[in-house]
């Protein structure tokens, strides 16, 4: 399992960079033998949550902090290809 983090400057949001970076991250992690990516997302970050949902990430509320969503992606060749295509 590897933890992911992603930040895109406000001026660049909506340009597809987040999707591109998530796809590259999933492909790179898969190539390194990582089997799952996991990270916390602010629950009110609707754009990121939608992007993760479109890219096949599983999202659940954090059990200890209602302000957070735990996002996870099980990695295999298919999920890495799907994430890269979504980018």
N, C-alpha and C positions, 0 to 999 in steps of 0.2 A: 504494500500500500504506500502510495506517495501522496503527500498533501499538495494541492494546487492553490495558487493565488493568481488573480488576474486583475489588473487595473488599467483602464483606458481613460486618458485625460478627457475632461468634459468636451473640449472642442473637437475631439475625434470620435465621440460616441455616435452610433448610428451609421458609421461608415463601413461596417463589416469587419472591423479589426478584432473584436472580441470573438466572433465565430472563427475567423482565420486562426487566431492564437490558440483557441481551444482545440481545433483540429490538429494543428501542428503539435501541441502538447500531448494529445492522445496518441498520435502516431509515434512521437519520440519515446514516450513512456512505454508503449508496446514494444518498440524495437529494443528497449533496454531490459525487457523481461518483467516490467511492472504489471501487475494484474488488476490493480484498482487505483483510481484517483479519487480523492476525497477532499472536501474543503467546506468552510463555512461561508455563507452568503447572508447579508442582511435581509431579513424577511420583507422589508419594504422596498428592496431593489427589484422592482417588477421587471425591468428590462433584462436584467441578468437571469432572473428566474425563468422568464419566457425563453431566452436563448438556451439555457441549460435544458429545458424541457424539449425544445425542438431538436436538440442534439442528442437526445436519448439518456440524459442524466436522471437518476432517481433522486428525488428531493423529499426530505422528511423534516418536520419541525425538530429543533434541538430540544432534548428532554430537560435541559438545565437552564436554557436561556431562550425565552419566547421571542427575542429579537432576531434569532438566527435560524437559518435553514441549513441542514447538512446535505450537501450535494455529493453524490457518488456516481462514478462510472466504472462498470466492470469492463476491463479491457480484454479484447481479443482482436484478431485481424479484422473482423467484420465491424466492430465498434469503432476502431481507429479509422477505417475507410469511411464509415458513415459520418463520423465527426469531421473528417477532412473534406468530404463532399458538401457538408452543411456550411463550410467556411466560405 
